[in-house]
């Protein structure tokens, strides 16, 4: 994954959540870090999408449950709008199905609200450096997702080369970064996973 910013300028962050008090708390935590600047916030996905088009933040913190335009659709829209924007899902939903849906939509990180105070700044720092951060309690979902992606790649590889297996040595498929990147919809040339596994 490409680092969000390599300059000395502050990393611009936009917060999307339908609870004003929660947004305020997250903003306060982020603004304790001098390298980050919260440039805006919204309580629904439609307003957020329009403002993000204008403000062009480097990172968007997105809740999944919001009025008008839901979090998953917003993530997809942001990826279509600007593939370089880092989208961090910040949610109460700890189900593996929701994690996978967010990753499929194009999110880079998945942080649970129960860990927000500890994890938001860590997540911002990690994604700004080109890494990936997940709340520790759901990190196992990434391992399972990566395992499935690797297994799928291996099956396709062996299927493609089965006609050659009788006359040549089998080729090993060992692509941890590619498998991880496939699992997260990121570039395989990016940085390794950085999180709590």
MOHUVEN-V273375 format. One record per backbone hydrogen bond with DSSP energy under -1.0 kcal/mol. NH is the residue of the N-H (numbers start at 0). CO is the residue of the C=O. Records with the same first field share a line. If there is no record, write none. Layout:
NH->CO / CO
//
This chain:
4->127
10->34
12->36
13->58
14->39
15->60
16->41
22->18
23->19
24->20
25->21
26->22
27->23
28->24
29->25
30->26
31->28
32->29
35->32
36->10
38->12
41->14
44->66
47->43
48->44
49->45
50->46
51->47
52->48
53->49
54->50
55->51
57->11
58->11
59->85
60->13
61->87
62->15
68->66
70->63
73->69
74->70
75->71
76->72
77->73
78->74
79->75
80->76
81->77
84->81
85->57
87->59
88->108
89->61
90->110
98->94
99->95
100->96
101->97
102->98
103->99
104->100
106->101
107->86
108->86
110->88
112->90
114->111
115->112
118->114
119->115
122->118
123->119
124->120
125->121
126->122
127->123
128->124
129->126
130->125
134->109
137->134
138->135
140->137
142->138
143->139
144->140
145->141
146->142
147->143
148->144
149->145
150->146
151->147
152->148
153->149
154->150
155->151
156->152
157->153
158->154
159->155
160->156
163->160
166->163
167->163
178->174
179->175
180->176
181->177
182->178
183->179
185->180
189->186
193->131
//
